[in-house]
Amino acid sequence: MRNNVVRARDSGVNLAFLGGNEIYRHMRFAPSPLGPNRVEIDYKNFHEDPMSTIDPTDTTQEWRSPPNPRPESAILGNIYQCNPVSADMVVAAPDSWLLNGIIGAGQRLPGMVGDEYSAVDLDVPTPRPLQVLFHSPVTCRGRYGFQDTTYYTAPSGAGVFSSGTQWWICGLDAGCKFSGSAVAEAHRVFTAMTTRLLSVFAEGPAGKKYPAVDNLVQLAVPGATPAPVTGYMPPALVSE
């Protein structure tokens, strides 16, 4: 499944991830009396999985973990960080084609980072150029950091969007409530952005018309250097 997503992207198919924790755990299927691939197997620890002594490449720990780490950031652009958290989303790229005319510089969307969130982490494989659309200060389990909504473009021309917050889907619902308050402004922004995103993505490889404008240096993301002129795509395929 993962390889098919990567091959689609590398063939020019746009990808949109509207959650805050995708491609996190490597699971496998097994047959049941009902037919093939009817049982989902998910051991959360490599050593608990009986497959660890038979075929370590098929064990079900996190994608990012040994013995064969393949972090989800290679596909998403950002990577899952922590939960539970509640914080305001903060605009970082108001001139982006996805935000322009919808929301202004520095504007906040109260409470819309949660319950799980993702961020850019250059200690793991990360595609470039990568544009951070929302860069939101958070504190989760005593750890300070940022939530990042991201957009990057692949050499194929594909555009890849990752919302980096689970509340994106809730925000698309006009009746969504968090901490007892309506999120009318978040609903307006998320609806307008998602409509624009899907409309452009439906037309073909979005990066050919809207290439990502890398802003990691401007945001002082730890370890950031200017994006390579030709772009960088970390390996994301799984050995078969």
Secondary structure in CASP SS format (residue, H / E / C, confidence):
PFRMAT SS
TARGET T0000
AUTHOR 0000-0000-0000
METHOD secondary structure of the structure
MODEL  1
M C 1.00
R H 1.00
N H 1.00
N H 1.00
V H 1.00
V H 1.00
R H 1.00
A H 1.00
R H 1.00
D H 1.00
S C 1.00
G C 1.00
V C 1.00
N C 1.00
L E 1.00
A E 1.00
F E 1.00
L C 1.00
G C 1.00
G C 1.00
N C 1.00
E C 1.00
I C 1.00
Y C 1.00
R E 1.00
H C 1.00
M C 1.00
R E 1.00
F E 1.00
A E 1.00
P E 1.00
S E 1.00
P C 1.00
L C 1.00
G E 1.00
P E 1.00
N E 1.00
R E 1.00
V E 1.00
E E 1.00
I E 1.00
D C 1.00
Y C 1.00
K C 1.00
N C 1.00
F H 1.00
H H 1.00
E H 1.00
D C 1.00
P H 1.00
M H 1.00
S H 1.00
T H 1.00
I C 1.00
D C 1.00
P H 1.00
T H 1.00
D H 1.00
T C 1.00
T C 1.00
Q C 1.00
E E 1.00
W C 1.00
R C 1.00
S C 1.00
P C 1.00
P C 1.00
N C 1.00
P C 1.00
R C 1.00
P C 1.00
E C 1.00
S H 1.00
A H 1.00
I H 1.00
L H 1.00
G C 1.00
N C 1.00
I E 1.00
Y E 1.00
Q E 1.00
C E 1.00
N C 1.00
P C 1.00
V C 1.00
S C 1.00
A E 1.00
D E 1.00
M E 1.00
V E 1.00
V E 1.00
A C 1.00
A C 1.00
P C 1.00
D C 1.00
S C 1.00
W C 1.00
L C 1.00
L C 1.00
N C 1.00
G C 1.00
I C 1.00
I C 1.00
G C 1.00
A C 1.00
G C 1.00
Q C 1.00
R E 1.00
L E 1.00
P E 1.00
G E 1.00
M E 1.00
V E 1.00
G C 1.00
D C 1.00
E C 1.00
Y E 1.00
S E 1.00
A E 1.00
V C 1.00
D C 1.00
L C 1.00
D C 1.00
V C 1.00
P C 1.00
T C 1.00
P C 1.00
R E 1.00
P C 1.00
L E 1.00
Q E 1.00
V E 1.00
L E 1.00
F E 1.00
H E 1.00
S E 1.00
P E 1.00
V E 1.00
T E 1.00
C E 1.00
R C 1.00
G C 1.00
R E 1.00
Y E 1.00
G E 1.00
F E 1.00
Q E 1.00
D E 1.00
T E 1.00
T E 1.00
Y E 1.00
Y E 1.00
T E 1.00
A C 1.00
P C 1.00
S C 1.00
G C 1.00
A C 1.00
G E 1.00
V E 1.00
F E 1.00
S E 1.00
S C 1.00
G C 1.00
T E 1.00
Q C 1.00
W H 1.00
W H 1.00
I H 1.00
C H 1.00
G H 1.00
L C 1.00
D C 1.00
A C 1.00
G C 1.00
C C 1.00
K E 1.00
F E 1.00
S C 1.00
G C 1.00
S E 1.00
A E 1.00
V C 1.00
A H 1.00
E H 1.00
A H 1.00
H H 1.00
R H 1.00
V H 1.00
F H 1.00
T H 1.00
A H 1.00
M H 1.00
T H 1.00
T H 1.00
R H 1.00
L H 1.00
L H 1.00
S H 1.00
V H 1.00
F H 1.00
A C 1.00
E C 1.00
G C 1.00
P C 1.00
A H 1.00
G H 1.00
K H 1.00
K C 1.00
Y C 1.00
P C 1.00
A C 1.00
V C 1.00
D C 1.00
N C 1.00
L C 1.00
V C 1.00
Q C 1.00
L C 1.00
A C 1.00
V C 1.00
P C 1.00
G C 1.00
A C 1.00
T C 1.00
P C 1.00
A C 1.00
P C 1.00
V C 1.00
T C 1.00
G C 1.00
Y E 1.00
M C 1.00
P C 1.00
P C 1.00
A C 1.00
L C 1.00
V C 1.00
S C 1.00
E C 1.00
END
